Amino acid sequence: MAKLSNATSREPMIHVHLDDKTHRRLKIMVAQKKTTIQQLVKDLIRRKVGESCKRKT
């Protein structure tokens, strides 16, 4: 498996299966935002986990 340049060997990875139409639309969206799918997903997960933690305190 190829190692990403900004990832360490200790970082966990997830895989998500998308239908072709969703994947195509996602690629267009991230291109317009000048980001990557990986960065978008990381940001969304961090935001969601942060919101979840805030509600529990």
SEKOLTOR-867516 format. One record per residue: y, x, z of N, C-alpha, C in turn. Coordinates in pm, whole numbers, plus 50000, padded with zeros to 5 digits. Layout:
N
YXZYXZYXZ;...
END
This chain:
57
498825008550000500005000050000501245008950000;502245005649920503465013549911504325011550035;504905022450079505775021850196507215019750150;507895010250208509285007750175510155018750231;511205022150162512035033450203512725031250337;513045018950373513745016550499512815011450610;511535011650585510575006650685509815018250746;509545017050873508695026950938507275021750939;506325030250964504935025950962504625016551078;505505015451174505265006751290505804992651271;506574990351167507134976951147506064967451095;505894956051162504934946251114505424940050982;504504935650903504844929350775504234915450772;504894906550698504344893250675504314890950524;503454882050482503354878450341503494863350332;504254859050233504484844750214504154841250070;503384831050051503044826449917503984815049880;504604816249764505524806049715505064801249577;505394788949545505114784349410506114791049315;505784791349187506594798549089508034793649083;508234780649088509584775049078510444779449196;509894778849316510644783049436510964797849430;509994805949389510214820349381511294823649279;511264817149166512274819349062513674815849113;513784804449181515074800049236515554809449345;514614814349426514954823849532515484836849474;514834841949369515304854349305516714852849250;517004841349192518354838749140519364838449255;519004831649364519894830449478520234844049539;519224852449560519504865449622520274874449528;520044873249398520814881149301522284877249306;522564864349317523944859649327524614864449455;523834865549563524364870149692524344885349705;523824892149600523724906749599522944911949719;521794905849742520904910049850519484910049796;518524911349884517114911049845516414899549917;515264895849865514464885549931514104890350071;513694902850082513304908250211514464907450311;515654911450271516784911150363517154896950400;517104887850305517404873850333516434868150436;515144870850416514124865750509514314871850648;514554885050654514794891550784515974885050857;517074883050784518274877050845517994862950895;517294855050814516994841250854516094840850977;515094849450980514184849751095514924854451219;515704864951208516464869851324517394859151377;518074851951287518994841351329518224830251401;517104826151343516314815251402515734819151537;515204831351547514654835951674515764837051777;516914841851737518064842851828518484829151880;518534819351790518894805751830517874800151928;516614802851903515554798051990515674804052129;515954816952135516094823652264517304818552342;518394815752272519624810852337519384797152399;518614788652334518364775152385517504775352510;516674785352526515764785952642516454791252766;517614797752750518294803452867519334794052922;
END
